[in-house]
Amino acid sequence: MSVIREVDGSYSRLEGERTYIREALTKVAKDLNLSRKMVNRMAKVYHKQNVTEEVESDKEFAVLYDTVTKSTGIRNADAQPL
């Protein structure tokens, strides 16, 4: 079946692209002394062009976290008040 061969080729290209992305982002993280997680997040935000939504989401999370931990008394010893 030609469709199976075409899908196989697509999977091979996809694997190659994922390998490139992983290696490139690992190098950037190392070169800039950043966490791989942060560099990956920046690349995804850049791709989606949704930095405003990401920033707002972080603010919402920070406020929610602060509110919940204050009200339940489970704050970490190293937690900084917002």
N, C-alpha and C positions, 0 to 999 in steps of 0.2 A: 504494500500500500504506500503510495507516494505521500499521503498525509502523515503517516507515522514517521517517515524519513524527514519530512519538513519540520515536524514537531521536535524530533530528535536534534536537528540542526539548531532550532530555536533554543532548546534546553542547553546545548553546548555553548552557544553564544551568551546565554544568560549566566551560566556558570563562570565563563570568562570575565564578563563584566562585573559580577559580584566579587571575584577574586581581585580584579583591578581596584575596585572601590575600597575593599578591605585593606589592601596593601597601601594604597595612596593615602587613605585617612590615617592609617597607623603611622606612616612616615610624617605626615603633617603634625600629628599629635606629639610625636617624639621631637621633631624639630622645634616646635613652639612650646614644648614642655607643658602640654595640656592633656587632660584625660581623653582617652579615646572616645568615651561616651559623649563628652562635650563637643568634640570635633564632629562626630557623627550627627549629633543633633543640629549643629550649625549647618552642615551640608544638607540635611533634610529640609530645614527651614528655608535655606537659600533656594533649593529646588522647588519647594511649594510656594515660595514668595509669601509666607504668612508670618513674618516676624511680629507684626502687631498682635496677632492672635496668640502667639506664643508668650509674649511679654504679659499680656492681659491674663492668660491662663496661670502664669507663675504668680502674679499678684493675687489672683483669686485663691490659689492654693496656699500662699503664705498667710493670707488673712484667715482662711478657714483653719489651717493648722494651728495658728496662734490662738484662735477662738476656742477650738476644741481642747487643746492642751491646757489652756488656762482654766476652762470650766471643769475639766475632769481632774485637774491637779497632777497630770502625768508628764509635765515638762521635763525634758532632758536637762541634766546639769549643765551642759554646754550650750543650751539654747539661748539665742539672743532675742530679746523682745523686739517686736516689729514696731 
